[in-house]
């Protein structure tokens, strides 16, 4: 039987897909000028490009055999660097999990249980996420395969049942604000994929080629983004542009004969996505925490991490203006740039310099 | 092992609390005011909202309607805005309103003239309303059709919904959903529209019936003008929204009544360097002859008659399209074909300048391909 802490490349990228797609489902346009509607249909092309470019530092760290982690390199530099980097990545995982929880609460309290006090639900979800994370990566991978199948079926259902309402005149021409805006939009889309940083620590636990899997993931996810937004725009047009949760607005319209309003069932699938995202961030956060904690926390790490996640969630819970300000401020992009580009590049370069100096001295 | 058992007991205890369904916050079906139709009228003080809601006790009793002989009850609420008016529903009825079951949303003519944006905004924001509800403008006050007695043991909203939906099937009325109406309102270049519904006395029964009275067109969310049945029909052909319906056309051999089997419309605009545009509209309609009144009694329904019917149908449809374009597009300046949007998609850099002088700078050619597939049950 395979180790529960290791996973096949396909399963790993399924986890990543499910974890990332909930951010797409609950996507809120905080700055319409930054995301022109016409560009969203072709965003997959620059998304793939930006995804490849942003992953270069990670791939440099992993090396050709993909058997290293970021901490293989930091340990060669100094234990302090290892602890410092691990602490930053732990904070990053906590931040991503908290943002997911807030976003999910905002979604649920907007479309399903208006103005309801959902903190107990989020606490319950965090508890469930702790349990899932404690089971390990492989069970999480298996769960994600199932959830992904449900997502595919639900998206196909929504697409097929609203196809009759699709109007070409609802679409917008691409590149109205120039190529620069499109590239910026693609970077924002990649930057919302904080999960990519997990490759820095999980790569040796993944069976199969991480690079190939990553490219395939980028292509599939990019196409999914473009297809989903094209259908939303084609069906709901300018009305959809004014909705907080655009995909949800589309699911409300889907119906076959007397079967309608399946949005509640679709939302149930989204709950599973959120759960997977929370569990995945807690799992990876615990791996980072192990590297910086003075004593190995073991399974308690998941509970320990869930506390700051819940604390951050409480800070933003019910304060949509403050949360929107945080999103608009580019905090997510900054976290992503530090975790996926800044630190890996710095560590890789420092390790190379040190290696060369040592070789020159020898 | 002991710790595991404690964890299990705690988890099961937590699960028990999640399984409970009856609490002070939960809303039972009997606590719901299930809204079937909504009517909004403008008043001096703000708005009057009329709700037709299911009388759950009468409806649950099967064929036994309430003392008024109906399965619904009427409620009227006033306020400065729709939201404010409806905030009093619970206090007045003791029930929590459920708007997601509502079938039709009507607004009065005076409200349409004053502007709809604010009144409709409530239904786009409130979580248990549905964005795909059918909307229509009442001939006069929205309260009238919502409160009308249609003499049936089904809610009046069901009958109005059937009339609005059926209108599209008959190709006689432009049924439109709330989200689509708002989409056309928001774009800035499109002309939003919705059907006009009125009530008439039934000839032999002591009851009323809902009737369609053409289409209302809006500019910037305000009523601009209304159009009759023929123009509505022409618009439906131009907008590719004809599903079925009947056509009556006179040919050389007689008069034909034809049932539309399918109709498809394609619009392709071309913008020239001089700023003028040509919009080519191609309508492909397939029909079946259901009735034939020959000029001479001996005439049978054969291939010659089928060709004659197709020619008559084509001429009828071409005239209808040209009349519709002449009145709605050129005279009333209603972009019913969404030409500005299509030009924007094809020529994005020139679209803004074109949209400003679209009605003067566009030549439209409507081409009709009319096919008679069958001649009733006999076939040819």
Interface residues (C-beta under 8 A of the other chain):
Chain A: X110 X111 X112 X114 X116 X124 X127 X165 X167 X168 X169 X170 X171 X172 X173 X176 X236 X237 X238 X239 X240 X241 X242 X249 X252 X253 X261
Chain B: X14 X18 X25 X100 X124 X126 X127 X128 X130 X131 X132 X179 X180 X182 X183 X186 X187 X190 X338 X341 X342 X344 X345 X348
